[in-house]
Amino acid sequence: MAEKVFEVSMAVTEEKTAKAMGSGDLPVLATPAMIALMENAAMQCVAAELEDGMTTVGVHMNAEHNKATAVGKTVMARATLNSQEGRSYVFMVEAFEDGVQIGVGEHTRVAVNAERFLAKLAK
């Protein structure tokens, strides 16, 4: 099986800072924003192989945020599919600023039928 990897980038804006998101009081990349970018990379990593009407939802994240990133910088997240068993996908996720790793972790997503998943919420 070929290795599945997906990368996605974002600019660090004021709205994505710890101060703006309420996860801290400094104007640096918020950990929740970094984790959302990692999750997005993982979601997109397997999206093309899913059947119509299916998507994945995040069910577990274990991540470290090891380096601050200033507003105006660009952060890239990479998701590498480590394993897939049934509907469960496990990824290694990493975040980088200028080629330097700022975060790393393991993320699990589960494939679900989007319509059925949302219908359960309406009950």
N, C-alpha and C positions, 0 to 999 in steps of 0.2 A: 504494500500500500504506500502510495506517495505521501510524503509529509504534507499536512495541511497547515498553512500559515496565512494569516491575514493581518495587514497593518493599516492603521487609520491614524490621522493626525488632526490636531486642533490647535488653534492659537489660544494662549492664556489671556483671557480678557478680565476686566474688573468683575464681571458677573460670575466668573469661575474661581474667584479667590475664596480663601477660608473666611475672610472677613465678610464678604457678601453672602456666602452660603450659610454662615452661622456655625461653621465647624472650628473656628478659631478667630483670633482678632487681627491677623496680619494679612497684608495684601499680596499673598503668594498663592500658587495653585492649591486649591482645596483637595484634600484626600478624596472626598466624595466625587469630585470632578474627574480625578485621575482614575478612580475605580469605574466610573461610568464609561470612560473612554476604553478601558480594558474590556468591559463587558460588551461594548459595541463591537470591538474587534473580534471577540469570540462569537458573538451572534452572527456576524457577517461571514466568519470563517466557514460555517457549515450551512448557511442559508440556501445556497444554490443546490445543495443535494437533497433538501427536504421536499416531500410531496406537496402538491398544491394544497393550500389551506392550513399547512403546518408552520409553526414557528418554534423558537426555543425561548424558555424563560430561565432566568438565573435563579439558582436555588442555594448556592453556597459560594462564598468568596473568602479566601484567606490571603491577605495581601499586606505587604510592607511598603511604606512610603518613606524612602530613605534620603531624599534630597529635595530641598525647596526649589521652586521655579518661579521666576519673576514674571509679572505682567509683560506682555509683548513677546515672550518667547513662544516657541512651538514645541508641543509635546507629541510624540508618536507612541502609540500602543501597538504591541504585537501579541497576537494570540496564536499559540501552536497547539493543535489537537494532540493530546497525549494518549487518550483512549476513548473508545466508544463501546458501550455495552447496552444493548436494547435502545431505549429512548434517551439514555444518559450520555452526555459528552463531558469529558474532563480536559481542561486546557491549562497550559502554562501561560501566564500572562505577564507581560513586562511593559514598562513605560520608560521612555528615553527622552532626554533633552540634549540636543547636539551630540548624539551618539553615546552619551553617558547614561547608564541605567539609573533612574530615579525611583523606580518601584518594581516589585516582582511579587508574584503570587500564583495561587492555583484557584481556578474557577470552574464550577460545575453548572451545566445547563441541561434542561430536560426538554425534549421535543413534545409539543402539545398541539392539538387541533385548536386553532385560534378561536373559531366560532364557539365550540363547546366550552373552552376555557372561560370566555367572556360570559356565556350563558349562565355558568355556575355562579358568577358574581351577582347576577341580576335576581337570583332566587332569595 
